[in-house]
Amino acid sequence: MSDTGNIPESVRDELISAFDGARDAVRSGDTAAARDCLATASRLLDNDVPPGPVAEQLRHGIDAAERTAADEPVVASEYLRLVRRLLDTSADD
């Protein structure tokens, strides 16, 4: 399990929303919308998530989803599912 307890709940909710939006867009073939959602998630990560292992995992997921959104949407969707799950597991404290 990851320790995301240091991420404010409002930021966590916004990240989840961005990842869900990106995943829906990737799955429907709307790469531009997916990239917009990922840009939002990236800004949130840079501005509101403290540095550390969780931030690094989120950054990896965002970068991987950006790289694969157009040509490998199934792979991008899976990365997005996993980063969202990373945020969900923190609620189990």
N, C-alpha and C positions, 0 to 999 in steps of 0.2 A: 504494500500500500504506500501511497505517497503522502507527504505532509504538505498539504495545500492550505492548512489552517491560517497561514500568514497572508493569504490573499483575501482581501475584503469580499464579503458576500456579494455586494453589488457588482464588483469586478468579475467575480466568478460567474455570476448570472449573465453578464454581458458577453463574456468569453464563450460560455455554453451556447448562447443565442447565435453568436457569430459562427461557431463551429457547426451548429445545426443548419444554419442558413447556407454555409459553404457546402456542406454535405448534400443537402437537398438540391442545390444548384448543380453540383458535379453530377449527381445521379440523373438530373434531367438534361444534361448536356450544355448548360449555360455557364461556360467557363468564365465569362466576364463577371457575372454575378458572384461566382465562387471566389474569384480573385478580389472583388470588392469586400466580401465578408472576411477573407483572409487578411486583407490590409487593415481592416478594423481590428481583428484579433491581434495582429502584429503591433499596432499602435498601443492597444491596451497592455500587451505584454511589456513593451518598452517603457511605458509610462507608469504603470500601476502594479506590476508584479515584481516583488523583491528578487534580486539575483539569487541563484541557487539551483539545486538539481531539478526542481519542478520547472522553473523557468527555462532551463536548458532542454528539458524534455518537450515542453510546449513549443519552444523555438524549432526544435528538430521536426516536430509534427507539422508545424506551419510551413516550414521550408520544403519539406517533402511533399506536402499536398500542393503547394504552388508549382513545384517541378513536374508533378504527375497529372495535374488537373486536366490538361488538354488531351494528352496522348494516352494516359492510363487512368481513366476515371474510376475504375474499380479499386485500384491501388490507392488513389487519393481519398476515396470514400472510406477505405479501411483506416488510413492514417487519421482521418477526422473522427472516426468512431472511437479510436483509441485515445486521442487527446481529450475528447469529451469524457470518456470513461475515467481518465486520470483525474479530472475535476470532480466527477461524481463520487469517487471513492473517498474523498476528503470529508464528506458529510457523515461518514461512519465513525467519527471520533468518539 
